Amino acid sequence: MNPVIIVSIIVGVIVLLLLFGTSFKPIRFIGQACIKLVIGALFLFLLNTFGSALSIHIPINTITTVISGFLGIPGVAAMVIIKYVIVS
């Protein structure tokens, strides 16, 4: 699809939400969840970058990103411990 059409649809949905007064709590929740997922992927990227010297590697996929995004640093540490204690 043309990017102009996609942007127009998104703007149209936002205008409709503003006109009909839909609660913004679900939208805020989705926005916060997306930000946490991006932060989780960033945690994993940094772990893989700096952990390469210690041969620490956790793949970046949907499940690991969700775990590291919502649990933060303890989630990343738990995945490293699980990988090296239980799996290997």
Secondary structure, DSSP 4 states (H G I P E B T S, - for coil): --HHHHHHHHHHHHHHHHHHT--SHHHHHHHHHHHHHHHHHHHHHHHHHHGGGGT-----SHHHHHHHHHH-HHHHHHHHHIIIIII-
